[in-house]
Amino acid sequence: MQDQPFGSSIPRQLNGSKGAVYRILDANLDRAREGLRIIEDWCRFGLNNSTQTEHLKHLRQTLAQWHAPELRLARDTPGDPGTDLTHAQEAERASITAVLQANLCRVQEALRVLEEYGKLYRGDFAAACKTMRYQVYTLESELMGGHRRQQLRQALTYLVTSPCDRLLPIVEAALQGGIALVQYRDKHTDDCLRLELAQKLKDLCHRYGALFLVNDRVDLALAVEADGVHLGQTDLPIATARQLLGQQRIIGRSTTNPEEMQRAIAAGADYIGVGPVYSTPTKPDKAAAGLDYVRYAAEHATVPWYAIGGINPDNLTEVLQAGAERVAVVRALIEAENPTLIAQYLAAQTSHRQRFQTVPVG
């Protein structure tokens, strides 16, 4: 950016297109700077990420330098018909992810407006806003993907749904008990109903601060803005799913043996399922991989992994003793008389296991 003043000064009351353009630039400079500050504070205090914090601060201060007095003088807040406009979605946010996403979009939109109307003002200003907009797109990929993956690493208990009449209240009860990740799995319902239910489940999960994934269906995950997908061995290649979903979203892969595990990790899976540990009617065609595979994963897996398949409160201890830190369940919660209580037990046991694993000796 050149260190020079913005044109000539202008009177406080403006008429015509010049005044309108100046007011547009002033309003969108405010929007962009405010949004950047909200994101910057999360990077600073929530993520302790000095690199992203410094980058955001630089972007914000650059915009402040462009915010010339002549643009501020054009401001007419009392006469602005948009000050009282609002939307129901702006009244509350379901999660940190929602706060970040809303403000990233706010900044991107503001920068696009600045770029276009800035062409009527100063060419170098418009070009700078275009460059900054692409930097924010990159930041969005890093930040949203990083935030989801941070949540994934911290998520120790995982519910995979199966069709039932009371699915929404059961999932909510499990979330109240501490379930941190939910996968919507339904192979047979028609797409319209699946879309409706997936949207409700996503909203429910985000209300409780949990991640929401869709089984198999990349299109459905995109349609409801899920946090990612879980893919079986015969589903889309991970690379193809990544092209469609982008870097921000999570991709998991089922594995039943060491070879499948290594392939999934090499292909870029964010996490893997390890199992079935025990025989389960959820996967009647799959032989149990057993605790030996759990032990192998504990020693060799380089991404987060979830022991899955026939796990319940009765056998959880031996699964954890075999090396699992994270577990995924289906029937143990879907068929439970008290899903909240079972979810609390799973959360307590896995948390205890992780604390035990990380306590230094000596």
DORO-263262 format. One record per residue (C-alpha): x, y, z; residue number from 1. Coordinates in Angstrom, 1 decimal, always signed. Each point is the difference from the previous one (the first is absolute). Layout:
! residues N
X_Y_Z_NUM
...
! end
This chain:
! residues 362
+0.0_+0.0_+0.0_1
+1.3_+3.5_-0.9_2
+0.4_+2.4_+2.9_3
-2.1_+2.9_-1.3_4
-3.3_+1.8_+0.8_5
-3.3_-1.0_-1.6_6
-1.0_+2.8_-2.4_7
-1.4_+3.3_+1.2_8
-2.1_+0.6_+3.0_9
-3.8_+0.1_-0.5_10
-2.9_+1.7_+1.9_11
-1.8_-1.9_+2.7_12
-3.3_-0.1_-1.9_13
+0.4_-1.6_-3.4_14
-2.4_-0.4_-2.9_15
+0.1_-2.2_-3.0_16
+2.0_-3.1_-0.8_17
+3.3_+1.1_+1.4_18
-1.5_+0.3_+3.5_19
-1.7_-3.4_-0.3_20
+3.2_-1.6_-1.1_21
+1.9_+1.5_+2.9_22
-2.7_-1.2_+2.5_23
+0.2_-3.5_-1.5_24
+3.8_+0.0_+0.4_25
-0.3_+1.3_+3.6_26
-2.6_-2.6_+1.0_27
+1.9_-2.9_-1.5_28
+3.4_+1.0_+1.4_29
-1.7_+0.0_+3.4_30
-1.6_-3.5_-0.7_31
+3.3_-1.5_-1.1_32
+2.0_+1.4_+2.9_33
-2.6_-1.1_+2.6_34
-0.1_-3.5_-1.5_35
+3.7_-0.3_-0.1_36
+0.3_+1.0_+3.7_37
-2.5_-2.7_+1.0_38
+2.0_-2.6_-1.8_39
+3.3_+1.4_+1.3_40
-1.1_-0.3_+3.6_41
-0.9_-3.7_-0.4_42
+3.4_-0.7_-1.6_43
+1.6_+1.9_+2.9_44
-1.9_-1.2_+3.0_45
-1.7_-3.2_-1.3_46
+2.7_-1.6_-2.1_47
+3.1_+1.8_+1.4_48
+1.2_+0.2_-3.6_49
+2.4_+2.9_-0.3_50
+0.5_-0.3_-3.7_51
-3.7_+0.3_-0.9_52
-0.5_+2.7_+2.6_53
+2.8_+2.1_-1.5_54
-1.3_-0.5_-3.5_55
-3.5_+1.1_+0.9_56
+1.3_+3.0_+1.9_57
+2.0_+1.0_-3.1_58
-3.1_-0.3_-2.2_59
-2.1_+2.0_+2.5_60
+2.7_+2.8_+0.3_61
+0.4_+0.2_-3.8_62
-3.8_+0.6_-0.3_63
+0.3_+2.7_+2.7_64
+2.6_+1.8_-2.1_65
-2.4_+0.0_-3.0_66
-2.8_+1.3_+2.2_67
+0.6_+3.7_-0.9_68
-1.8_+3.0_+1.7_69
-1.9_+0.8_-3.2_70
-1.7_-3.4_+0.2_71
-0.8_+0.4_+3.7_72
-1.5_+3.5_-0.7_73
-2.4_-1.5_-2.5_74
-1.6_-2.2_+2.7_75
-3.7_+0.6_+0.6_76
-1.1_-2.4_+2.6_77
-3.3_+1.7_+0.9_78
-1.0_+0.0_-3.7_79
+1.1_-3.6_-0.7_80
-3.1_-2.2_-0.6_81
+1.9_-3.2_+0.7_82
+1.0_+0.6_+3.6_83
-3.2_-1.6_+1.4_84
+0.1_-3.0_-2.4_85
+0.8_-3.3_+1.7_86
-0.4_-3.8_-0.5_87
-1.1_-2.7_+2.4_88
+3.3_-1.8_-0.5_89
+1.9_+3.0_+1.2_90
-1.6_-0.1_+3.5_91
+2.0_-3.0_+1.1_92
+2.8_-2.3_-1.0_93
+0.1_-3.8_+0.6_94
+3.7_-0.4_+0.4_95
+3.5_+1.6_-0.4_96
+0.0_-1.5_-3.5_97
-3.2_+1.9_-0.8_98
+1.5_+3.3_+1.3_99
+3.2_-0.4_-2.0_100
-1.9_-1.0_-3.2_101
-2.4_+2.9_+0.2_102
+2.8_+2.5_+0.4_103
+2.2_-1.5_-2.6_104
-2.9_+0.3_-2.4_105
-0.6_+3.6_+1.2_106
+3.6_+1.0_-0.7_107
+0.0_-1.7_-3.5_108
-3.2_+1.7_-1.0_109
+1.2_+3.4_+1.2_110
+3.3_-0.4_-1.8_111
-1.9_-0.8_-3.2_112
-2.1_+3.1_+0.3_113
+3.1_+2.1_+0.7_114
+1.7_-1.5_-3.0_115
-2.8_+0.9_-2.4_116
-1.0_+3.4_+1.3_117
+3.7_+0.8_+0.7_118
+0.5_+0.0_-3.8_119
-2.0_+3.2_+0.0_120
+2.3_+1.4_+2.6_121
+3.6_-1.1_-0.3_122
+1.3_-2.8_-2.1_123
+2.8_-1.0_+2.5_124
-2.6_-0.2_+2.8_125
-2.2_-2.3_-2.1_126
+3.0_-2.2_-0.8_127
+1.1_-0.2_+3.6_128
-3.5_-1.1_+1.1_129
+0.0_-2.7_-2.7_130
+3.3_-1.4_+1.2_131
-1.2_+0.1_+3.6_132
-3.2_-1.8_-0.9_133
+2.0_-3.0_-1.3_134
+2.2_+0.0_+3.1_135
-3.2_-0.2_+2.1_136
-1.2_-3.0_-2.2_137
+3.3_-1.8_+0.8_138
-0.3_+1.0_+3.7_139
-3.6_-1.5_+0.0_140
+1.3_-3.3_-1.2_141
+2.8_-0.1_+2.6_142
-2.1_+1.3_+2.8_143
-3.2_-2.0_-0.5_144
+1.8_-3.2_-0.8_145
+2.3_+0.5_+2.9_146
-2.8_+0.7_+2.4_147
-1.9_-3.1_-1.0_148
+3.1_-2.1_+0.2_149
+0.7_+1.4_+3.5_150
-3.5_-1.1_+1.0_151
+0.5_-3.4_-1.6_152
+3.2_-0.6_+2.1_153
-1.9_+0.9_+3.1_154
-3.1_-2.1_-0.8_155
+0.3_-3.3_+1.9_156
-3.6_-1.3_-0.5_157
-1.7_-0.4_-3.3_158
-3.6_-1.0_-0.7_159
-0.9_-1.7_-3.4_160
-3.7_+0.1_-0.5_161
-2.3_-2.7_-1.3_162
-3.6_+0.6_-1.1_163
-2.6_+0.1_+2.8_164
-3.2_+1.9_+0.7_165
+1.4_+2.1_+2.8_166
+3.4_+0.9_-1.5_167
+0.0_+3.7_+0.7_168
-0.8_-0.3_+3.8_169
+2.5_-2.9_+0.3_170
+2.8_+2.0_-1.6_171
-0.8_+3.0_+2.1_172
+0.1_-2.1_+3.2_173
+3.3_-1.4_-1.1_174
+1.3_+3.5_-0.7_175
-1.1_+1.1_+3.5_176
+2.1_-2.9_+1.3_177
+3.1_+1.2_-1.7_178
+0.1_-1.6_-3.4_179
+2.4_+2.1_-2.1_180
-0.5_-1.3_-3.5_181
-3.1_-1.3_-1.8_182
-0.1_-1.8_-3.3_183
-3.3_-0.2_-1.8_184
-0.2_-3.5_-1.6_185
-3.2_-1.0_-1.9_186
+0.3_-2.2_-3.1_187
-3.6_-0.4_-1.0_188
-2.1_+3.1_+0.7_189
-0.9_+2.2_-3.1_190
+2.2_+3.0_-0.6_191
-2.6_+2.7_+0.9_192
-0.5_-1.5_+3.5_193
+3.7_-0.5_+0.4_194
+0.7_+3.6_-0.9_195
-2.6_+1.3_+2.5_196
+1.3_-2.3_+2.8_197
+3.6_+0.8_-0.7_198
-0.7_+3.7_+0.2_199
-1.7_-0.4_+3.4_200
+2.8_-2.3_+1.3_201
+2.6_+2.5_-1.1_202
-1.7_+2.9_+1.7_203
-0.4_-2.1_+3.1_204
+3.6_-1.0_+0.1_205
+1.2_+3.5_-0.5_206
-2.3_+1.2_+2.8_207
+1.9_-2.3_+2.3_208
+3.4_+0.8_-1.5_209
+0.5_-3.4_-1.5_210
+1.2_-1.0_-3.5_211
-2.4_-1.3_-2.5_212
+0.9_-2.4_-2.8_213
-2.0_-1.7_-2.8_214
+0.6_-3.7_-0.9_215
+1.1_-0.5_-3.6_216
-1.9_+2.9_-1.6_217
+2.2_+2.8_-0.9_218
-2.9_+1.8_-1.7_219
-2.1_-0.2_+3.1_220
+2.9_+1.3_+2.1_221
+0.4_+3.0_-2.2_222
-3.7_+0.7_-0.2_223
-0.4_+0.3_+3.8_224
+3.5_+1.4_+0.6_225
+1.1_-2.9_+2.1_226
+3.4_-0.1_+1.6_227
+1.0_-2.9_-2.3_228
-0.7_-3.5_-1.1_229
+0.9_-3.5_+1.0_230
+0.9_-2.4_-2.9_231
+0.0_-3.8_-0.2_232
+2.5_-2.0_-1.9_233
-2.2_-0.1_-3.1_234
-1.0_+3.6_+0.1_235
+1.6_+2.9_-1.9_236
+3.8_+0.3_+0.1_237
+1.2_+2.4_+2.7_238
+1.7_+2.2_-2.7_239
-3.3_+0.4_-1.9_240
-2.0_+0.8_+3.1_241
+2.7_+2.5_+1.0_242
-0.3_+1.7_-3.4_243
-3.8_+0.4_+0.6_244
+0.1_+0.9_+3.7_245
+3.1_+2.1_+0.1_246
+2.7_+0.1_+2.7_247
-2.3_+1.4_+2.7_248
-2.2_-3.1_+0.5_249
+0.9_-3.3_+1.8_250
+0.2_-3.3_-1.9_251
+0.0_-3.3_+1.9_252
+0.5_-3.5_-1.4_253
-1.0_-3.4_+1.4_254
+2.8_-2.5_+0.3_255
+0.0_-3.7_+1.0_256
+3.7_-0.9_-0.2_257
+3.5_+1.6_+0.0_258
+0.2_+0.2_-3.8_259
-3.2_+1.9_-0.2_260
+1.1_+2.3_+2.8_261
+3.3_+0.9_-1.7_262
-1.7_+0.6_-3.3_263
-2.6_+2.3_+1.6_264
+2.7_+2.0_+1.8_265
+2.1_+0.3_-3.1_266
-3.0_+1.2_-1.9_267
-0.6_+2.8_+2.4_268
-2.8_-1.2_+2.4_269
-0.4_+2.4_+2.9_270
-1.0_-2.9_+2.2_271
-0.7_-3.7_-0.3_272
-2.4_-2.5_+1.4_273
+1.7_-3.2_+1.4_274
-2.2_-3.0_+0.1_275
-2.4_-1.6_+0.3_276
+1.6_-0.9_+3.3_277
-2.9_-2.5_+0.7_278
-2.6_-1.6_-2.2_279
-2.9_+2.4_-0.5_280
-3.3_-0.1_-1.9_281
+0.8_+3.5_-1.3_282
+2.6_-1.6_-2.3_283
-1.2_-3.7_-0.3_284
+2.3_-0.7_-2.9_285
+3.1_+1.1_+1.8_286
+2.0_-2.4_+2.2_287
+1.2_+1.4_+3.3_288
+3.5_+1.5_-0.3_289
+0.5_-0.5_+3.7_290
+2.1_+1.6_+2.7_291
+3.2_-0.8_-1.9_292
-0.9_+2.6_-2.6_293
-0.7_+2.5_+2.8_294
+3.5_-0.7_+1.4_295
+1.5_+0.4_-3.5_296
-1.8_+3.4_-0.4_297
+1.2_+1.2_+3.4_298
+3.6_-0.6_-1.1_299
-0.1_+1.0_-3.6_300
-2.8_+2.5_-0.8_301
+1.2_+3.5_-0.6_302
-3.5_+1.6_-0.2_303
-2.8_+0.0_+2.5_304
-1.8_-3.4_+0.0_305
-3.2_-1.4_+1.5_306
-0.5_-3.6_+1.1_307
-3.4_-1.0_-1.3_308
-2.2_-3.1_-0.3_309
-2.0_-1.6_+2.8_310
+1.4_+2.2_+2.7_311
-2.2_+0.5_+3.0_312
+0.5_+0.8_+3.8_313
+0.6_-3.7_+0.7_314
+3.0_-0.3_-2.3_315
+1.3_+3.6_+0.0_316
+2.7_-0.6_+2.6_317
+1.7_-2.7_-2.0_318
-0.1_+2.1_-3.2_319
+1.7_+2.9_+1.9_320
+2.5_-2.4_+1.6_321
+0.9_-1.1_-3.5_322
+1.1_+3.6_-0.8_323
-3.1_+1.8_-1.2_324
-0.4_+3.6_+1.0_325
-3.1_+0.7_-2.1_326
-3.1_-2.1_-0.6_327
-2.9_+0.0_-2.3_328
-3.3_-1.7_+0.8_329
-3.3_-0.7_-1.7_330
-2.4_-2.2_+1.9_331
+1.5_+0.8_+3.4_332
-1.7_+3.4_-0.3_333
-2.7_-0.4_-2.6_334
-1.6_-2.9_+2.0_335
+0.8_+1.3_+3.5_336
-2.7_+0.7_+2.5_337
+1.9_+3.0_+1.2_338
+2.3_+1.3_-2.8_339
+1.2_+2.9_+2.1_340
+1.2_-2.2_+2.8_341
+1.8_-2.4_-2.4_342
+1.6_+2.9_-1.9_343
+1.2_+1.4_+3.4_344
+1.6_-3.3_+0.8_345
+1.7_-0.3_-3.3_346
+1.3_+3.6_+0.3_347
+1.2_-0.6_+3.6_348
+1.8_-3.2_-0.9_349
+1.8_+1.3_-3.1_350
+1.0_+3.3_+1.7_351
+1.4_-2.0_+2.9_352
+1.9_-2.2_-2.4_353
+1.5_+3.0_-1.8_354
+1.0_+1.7_+3.3_355
+1.6_-3.2_+1.1_356
+1.9_-0.3_-3.3_357
+1.4_+3.6_+0.3_358
+1.1_+0.0_+3.6_359
+3.8_+0.1_+0.2_360
+1.7_-2.7_+1.9_361
+2.8_+0.8_+2.5_362
! end
